[in-house]
Amino acid sequence: MAENTEPRPPKAGGKGQRTRRGAAHLESHPIPGAVIAHDTGAPGKKARAAADGEMWALVYDTKQDPWEKTRGFRKARVPRPSLDEDHDPLDANRTIVRVLYTGVCGSDAGIWFRTSFKGMIHDSLKAEGRTTRVIGHEVFGEVVEVGSHARAHFGLEKGDLVSAESHIVCGKCHQCLIGQTHVCVNERILGISRDGGFAEYIKLPATVLWKTDPRKIRKEVAAIQEPFGNAVHASTAVDLRGKSLAIFGCGAIGQFTILIARALGAAKIIGVEPDPHNAALALKLGADEVVEFKPRGGKNDWKANPEVVERVIAFSGIDGVEAAMEMAGYNSSVNNALRSVRRGGEVVLFGLRSGDFKIQDFSRVIVKGITIRNVIGRRIFETWEITRNLLESRENHIQSKIWNVMLQRGKDTIMNIADFDPAVFEKKIKTHPKILIRWG
C-alpha cells in the first residue's frame, strides 16, 4: 500500500464488546475493542465451516467497535468469497486466492490504534451498506478459483502463487488512460476501501495479481513485495548513483530503502531514527551511520531538530546530502529533511500523517533550489518488475537480509492465525518493524 504510517499508540479507552453475529464464541480481552472470536474445538467444526461457506478473518466492525473508544481487530467468521459468473459476469475477470501469508503494515497499525483511515473505511462501508471491513493489504497466496476471462486473457491457473497490488484501479479515468494508474482517481485499497487479505481467502481481479516463483523468492519475503515496492518507487524517483542519501525514519519502509539505495548505487547512507531497535537494524542492513535522537514535545515540535540537521550535514562532507527521503510522516521529520539537503538537492516525501504541516522558513526551500518529489504507492507494474529483479538477485543479498535481519528468520515475527491473541499481536507490532501472519 502507498500509505506509510508509523502511528504512536494512543491511550487505551472503552471496553471490549461481547457479541457478534455468526461468531462461534467471544471472549473479552484486556485490550479495548480487541475481542477475539475463536474456535471452541467442537467436533466437526471445520467441516461445518466449509459447508457454511465461512472463513476466519481479522476485521474492524464499525457497529460494535466505536472508532474513538476502541482499538484492535476482531478475529471473526465471515462469508468466504466465491466466483459466480452467472450472478455477476465481472467474476469472469476475478480469482479466489487462498491466503498463505500476509504482511502487517504501519497502515494496519494505524487502523489498530485508530489513528489512520477512519474516513475511508467508514465511507466505503456506508456505500456498501455494511459495517465490517476485512483488514490487510500485503498478500501472498495460491490461486484456487479462476474466472473464465482471467484464465484466457491473463494465463492464470489454479495453483499459481501470487502476490497482489493493493490499489484496485478503474482503468478509465484520465490518470489511468495516460499510464498513471498509481494515482487513479477511483482507486479502492485492499483492507481499507474494500475487503483485504487478513483472511483465509480473498477475491481479487486478475489485473492486480503478480506471479511469484517461490524457487527464487521465499514465500515469507514474497508476502512483503507490496511494501518493498513502495521503497522501490521512492528510491527510483531520484538518481542515487554515487550520491549521499539521508533516510528520515528507519522503520520497515526506511529499512527497505537502505537495501534498495545501496543496490542502486548510493555512495553513502545515513539514517535518522529515534527507536534504538530500528536504528540498530538500519546499521545491520547497510547504513553507514544512524543518528538517534529523542523526539521533542511542546508547541515547536514541528520544527527541525538542529542537532539532527547538523549531524546529517557533517556526514555529507559538503553543505548537505544530495538526496533525502522522508519515510516517517512527522512534521519535524519533513523539516529535518528539507534543511539537511544541499543547495540543489532533492527530497522525496513518502511518509503520511493526517492534518496540516508547517514548512519551516519556506523561502529557503525556494532559494536553495530544492526539488521535492511526492511518492504514492507503486507504478503498476513497472515498480513490481524492479522489485522482482532486486529480490531474485543473489548479488545484492537483499532477500537474505530481509529474512535474516528484518524478519529474524521468523523468530517472533510470524504469527499463526490459529494462535492470534490481541495482546501478543499488539506487542509484536510495537516491537518489530515488520511481522507476518501465517494463514496456510
N, C-alpha and C positions, 0 to 999 in steps of 0.2 A: 504494500500500500504506500501511497505517497506521503501520508501524514506521519511525521515522525515526532511523537511527543514523549517526553520523559517527565511525567507528572509527579509532583510531590504529594504523597498521600495525605488527604485531609483528615481531620479528626473524625473519629467514629461517631455515628449518630443513628438513631432509630433502632427498631427492633426487627428481628428476623420474622418472616411470615411462616405460617404453618399449614397452609392449604394450597393445593394446586390441582386442577382438573387433570385427570389422566395419570397422575403420579402414583407409583406403587406404594410409596411410604415416604413421609417427610420427616426430617429431623432438624431441629434448630441447632445452630452453631453460634459460637461467641462473636463471629463476625456479622455485624448487622447486614441483613439483606442477602447474605450468602447462605441460602438454605439449599440443602442438597437432597435430591430425590434419589434414593438408592435401592438397589436390588435387595429384596427381603430374603432371597435364597429359596423361594418356594419351588418345589419340583416342577419341571416342565416350563418354567417361566420363559426361557429363551425361545422355545418352540412356539409358545403362545404369542410372544412379542413379534416374531417373524410373521405369524399368521395375521396378527392385528395390523401389520404394516407400520410399526413404530420403530423408533431408534433412540439411542441416548444422544443428548446434545447438551452443550453449555449455553444457556440463554439468559437474556435480560428481559424481564417481564414488567412492562410499564404499569400495569394494573396493580400488581402485588408488591412491587418494589419502587416506591416513590423516589425519584432521582435525588432529591435533596436530603433524604433521610436514610438512605441505604448505601451499601457498596457490595460488590461481588457479583458472581453469576450463580445461576441455579443449574444443577445437573438434573435434567428432566427428560421424560419421554415425550417425543414429538412425532408427528407423522413423517414416515420415511418417504422421500421423493420418488417419483416413478415417471416413466415416459408413457404417454397415451396419445399417439398421433391422430387417432380418430376424434378425440375430445379437443385436443389442441394441436393443430397442424404444425405449429412452430416447434413442437417437440422433435420434429424430424431433424432439426439442426442442433439438438441438445444431446447431452450424455448424462449418465449417472456414474459418479466416481465414488468408489469405496475408499474412504479416507484412511491412510496409514499413519501419517504424521501431520501435525500442524505446528507451526511456529507461533510463539506468543510475542506480540509486538508491543512497543511502547503505546501504540494506539489502543490496543486491547487493555493495557494497564490504565489508560485514560478513561475507558468505559468502566472498568472495575472500580476505580476510585471516584467515578462520576465527575471527572474534570474535563472531558472532551466528548464531542459529538452528540450531545443531548438533542439539539435541534434536528440534526439529520436523521437520527434514529426515530424520534417521536413523530416527525413529519411524515417519514416514509411509512411507518406502521399505520398512522392515521389514514393515509391514502389507500393502504391495502385493507383497511378495516380489521386490523389485527392488533394484538397487544404484546406479542412475544417475538423477539428477534434472536436468531441463532448468531452468535458472535464468531469472529475469527476469519482471517483472510489469507494466511500463509499456508498453502495447502499442497500436500503431495499424496497421491493415491493411485489406485488401479481402476481403469475403466471397466465397468461391469454391465452397462447397457449403452447401446449406441443407436441414435436416431438414423433413419434411412439416409437422409442427406448428409449427416455427419460422417457416415461411413463412405458414401460415394464421393463426396467432394473434399473431405479432409483426410481420408485414409485411416480413420480411427477404427480400431478393433478392440473387442473385449480382451483384457489382459494388458493393454498398453499402460505403462507407468507414466504419469503426467504430473507436472506442476501447473499452476494456473495464474494468469494475470488477474489481479484483484479488481481492476477497473473495467466494468462492463460498459462498452461504448455503443453509441447508437448507429454509427456508420453513415449518417445522413446530414448531420449538422455541418456548418461551414468548416469548422476545425477538422472534423473527420475527413471531409472531402479533399482538403488540401494536405492531408498527411499528418496533421497534428492531433492524432487520436488521444494522446495523453492529456489533452485539455478539452476533451469532448464536453459540450455544454449540457448534455443529457446523461452523463455517466451515472452509473449506480455502482456502489462499492460494496464488495462482499463483506458481510459481518456488520455493516452499518446501515446502508440503504437497501439491502436485500440480504436474505439469509446466507450465512457464511459457512466456514469449514470446521468449526468446533462441533463436529457431529460425525456419526458413523458413515453417513452418506451425504453427498451434495449433488444437486442438479446444476450443470454448467453448460453454457453454449460452447459448441466446438471451437468457436473463434478465439477463446481465451486459453485453450489447453496448449501446453508446451511439453512435447515428448521428452523424456529424460532416460538416458541409458545408465542403469544402476551399476554397470560394469565400469563406468568412467566417473560417475558421481555417486557417492554412497547415499543411501536413502535419507539419512538424517540431515545431511548437508543439502540434498535436493529440496528438502522442505523449506529452506530459507532462501531459495533463489529469488523470490519476490522482494524481500527487503534488501538482499545483496544487490539487486538491480537498482534500488534507489541510490545506493552508494556509487554504482557504476555510472548512472546518469549524472550524478553530481560531479564525479571525477572526470568525466569526458566533456563537461561543459566548458572546461578551460584546457589549454595545452600545458601539461605538467612536466614535460620533458626537460630535465636539467634545472628545474626550479625549486625554490624553497617554498614549503607549504606549512601553514598552521591549521590545525583542526580543532575547532572550539566545540567541545562536547565529545567525549570518547566513550559513549555508550555503544550499543550494538552497531548502529549505522556508522558512527565515527570509527569504530574498530575495523569494520569492513573497509572504510575509506583508506585507512592506513595501509592495509594489504593491497588494495587496488592501486593507490597512488604510487606505491613502490614498484609494482609491476609495470605501471605505465611510464616509469622513468623519472619520478620526482627525485631530486638530488638529496634533499634532506627534509625531514618532517618533525615538527614539534606539535605535541598535543597539549590541550588545556582542559583540565578535568578536576572537579572538586572531590570526586569519590575516590578514595585510595585504592579500592579493589579494581575499578576500571582503569585507573592510572597505571597500576602495575601490569594489567593485561595489555594496555597500549604499548608499553615498553617491550613486552614479550613478543608482540605482533610485529614490531619493527620500527616504532617511533624512535627517533634519535634522542629525544628529550621530552619530558612531560612537565608542565607547570601545574602544580597542585595549589589550590587556594581554598579559602573558606568563604562561602557566599555571604555577602553583606546584606543586612536588613536596613530599614529606615526609608525615609522619603526619597533618597537619592540612589536607591538600589538599582535603578535603571541605567545609571551611568557606567562608563567603562571603569575597569579596575586598573589604576595607574601601574601597580606592581606587575600585573599580568602583561600589560602592554609593553612595559619596559623589558621584561624577560624575553618576549617574543621578538622585539626589535633587536635586542642584543644577539639573539640566536641567528638572526638573518645575516648579520655582518654588514648590512647597509642601512638604509633608512626604514626598513620594514620587509616583511616577507613578500614574495612575489604573488602569492595566492593565499587566500584564507577561505575556509569552509566552515560555516556556522551550522552546527548539527544539533544544538541543544534546545533552541527555541525560546531563550530568555532575552529580554530587552538588553540587559547588561552585556550578554554574550555577543549580540549583534554589534553593539558599540565597541566592544573589545576587538572584534574582527575588523571593523572599519578603521580603527585607529592603529591597527597593527600592520597593515599592508603599506608597501612603499608607494611613492608617487607613481601613478600609472598602473598600480596593482589591480588585482581582480578579487572580488568577494562573491562567493556562492552562498546563497541563503537557502537552507533546506528545512531547518527546524521550525516547528509550528507552535504557536501559543495563541489562545483566544484573547481578544481585546486589542487595545491600541498600543503601539510602541512609539517611543520618542527617539529621534536621532540626535545625538549629542553634537553640537557645533556643526550643523548641517552644511554650512558653506565650505567647510574643509573637505567634505566629500567631493564637491564640485571642483574646488581649487586644486586638489591633489589629483584630479583626473582619474578617480577610482571607477572601475566598471563593476556594476552589480548585476549578478545573474540570479534569477529565482528558478528553482528546480522543483518540479512536482512529478511524482510517480516515475514511470519508465517510458521511454519511447518504444511504442509497441510495433514490431518486435525487435527493433534494432538493438535496444538495450539487452534484451534476452539473449541475442546471439553473442554479444560480447561477454555476457555473464557466463554462458556455457563454455566459451573458449577459455576464459580465465579459470573456471573451476575444473575443467578437464585437463588443463596443463599441469604437468608434473614438475616443470621447471621453476614455477613461482612459489610452490609449496603453499598456495592459498588454501586449498581444500584441507590439507593436513593440519594447518594452523587453526582453521575454524573448528575442526573436530577435536584436536588435542588441547588447544588452549581455550578457545571461547566456550566450547561445549564440554570440555574436560572429559572427553571420551564417554559422555553420557552420565558421568557420576554427579548425581544431584541435579542434573539439568534436563532429565527426561522423566516425565510422569506418565504412568499408565492411567488411562481414563477410568479403569475399574477402581483405582486407588485414589481417585480425586477427593481431596479434602480441602475446603476453603482456606483454612488457616495455613496449611502446608503450602498451598498454591500461592497465597499472598506472600509468604516468606520467600519463596523462590523468585518471584518477580521483583522483589525488593533487593535480592542478593545478587542475582545473575543478570548480565546484560541480555542473554538470550536463553530461553528454555523451550522445550518441545513437549507436546502431548502425543503419546503413542496410542493410536486407536485400533490398529490391526494386530 
